[in-house]
Amino acid sequence: MHTTAKQVSQFFTQLSREHGLLLLDALPDTRFFMKNQSGFYMHASRGMCLAHGFTNPNDIIGKRDHDFIPAYLADHYTRDDRDVLEGKEIWERVEMVMRHPGSTDWYVTSKIPLRSKQSKIIGLAGISRNLEQAAKFATPFAQLAPALDFIREHYADRIDVAQLAAIAGMSARSFQRHFKLSFQLSPTEHLRQFRIGKACQLLIETGRTITSVALETGFSDHSHLTREFTQSLGESPGMYRKRYRY
């Protein structure tokens, strides 16, 4: 006997509001969340709550990113959220994520719009996985793990695609193809994004000069960082620091 579409619909209609969501609490390296159109959290997995210092999962409900995440990161997340709430889907984006109390990790994030039965977008759902854990255990990241580890440890050094491909045990062409398929961006773009993320962190959390930040994050000089930073974030490193540093 075949299951009909009507039977599937009836099955899900009978489920409680929390159906299946509790299973995500069994994945400590994974953060799952749902927000409404106004950016308020409607649900968050236990792992995400604990990472941000909420011992009671209900404490995050009704809060926005800006209520508990530094503004320079919260602004980035909400910009992505606006795109998703307009119908865009984000898959496997590598981004910097806060851990409580104030340290950062790199995560792989996906977000999709949530629609009502009338197909109106009423919110979004997202899932973020620790990049290091995803690279070790999840296909297709596993094969790229050595290269990702190398970038994380040596991002300030001169790195080229051929070098990363050799570390991953692949040809340069195959490596670029697999990387693009996995992260929706090239290895070079990923390295650039990683360096800019680190530069953001140093600009906000330290008093180092912009030239020093540039050299510490793999850019050749002050102007090189300014050019790449402005192209990526729409403002200079100096403006960014002035806006976000407390």
C-alpha positions, 0 to 999 in steps of 0.5 A, a space after each residue: 500500500 502506497 502512502 498518499 500525499 493526503 496521508 502525509 499531510 494528515 500525519 504532520 497536521 497531527 504532530 505537536 508543535 515541537 515535533 522532531 526539534 528536540 532531536 537537534 539537542 543531541 547534536 552539541 556542535 550544531 545550532 538550530 534556530 527559528 525566528 519570526 519576521 521581526 527577527 525575534 527567536 521563536 525556537 533555539 536548540 539547547 546547544 545554541 542556548 548554552 553557547 550564548 550563556 542561556 541555561 534555560 532554553 526559554 530565556 532566548 525566546 523573544 530576544 533578537 541577535 543584538 540583545 546578546 551578540 556583539 553588534 558587529 556580528 549581529 549586524 552581519 547576521 541580520 543583513 543575511 536574515 533580511 535576504 532570507 525573509 525576502 525569499 533567498 536561501 543561504 546554504 553552507 556559508 562559512 562565517 564567524 560565530 560567537 561563543 560565550 563569553 566573547 570568544 569566536 569560532 567558525 561555523 558553516 551556516 544555512 538559512 531558509 525562509 519559513 512559509 505559511 500554508 498560504 505561502 507567505 514568508 513568516 520567518 526563517 530557520 537556520 542551522 550552524 555547524 562547527 566548521 572543524 567538526 563538520 570538516 572531520 565528520 561530514 561529507 563533503 567536508 571531510 576531504 577538505 578538512 586538511 586544507 581548512 585546518 591549514 587555512 585556520 592555522 596559516 591564514 596570515 601566510 602566503 597561500 595559493 590554491 595549488 598548495 591547498 590542493 596538495 594538502 588535501 591530496 587532490 589536483 588543483 582543478 578537482 580541489 577547486 571544484 569540490 570546494 566551490 560545490 561545498 561552500 558556494 565560493 572558491 578557495 581564494 574567496 574563502 581565504 579572503 573571507 576568513 582574513 576579513 573576519 579575523 581583521 574584524 575581530 582584531 579591529 574591535 577587540 584590540 587597539 592595534 593599528 590598521 597596518 598591524 591588523 593588515 599584516 597580522 591577517 595576511 594583507 600586504 599593507 594598510 591600503 590592501 586591507 582597506 581595499 578588500 575590507 571596503 569591497 566586502 563590507 562597504 566601509 573602511 576598517 577605520 569606519 568599522 572600528 569607530 562604529 563598533 568599538 566600545 
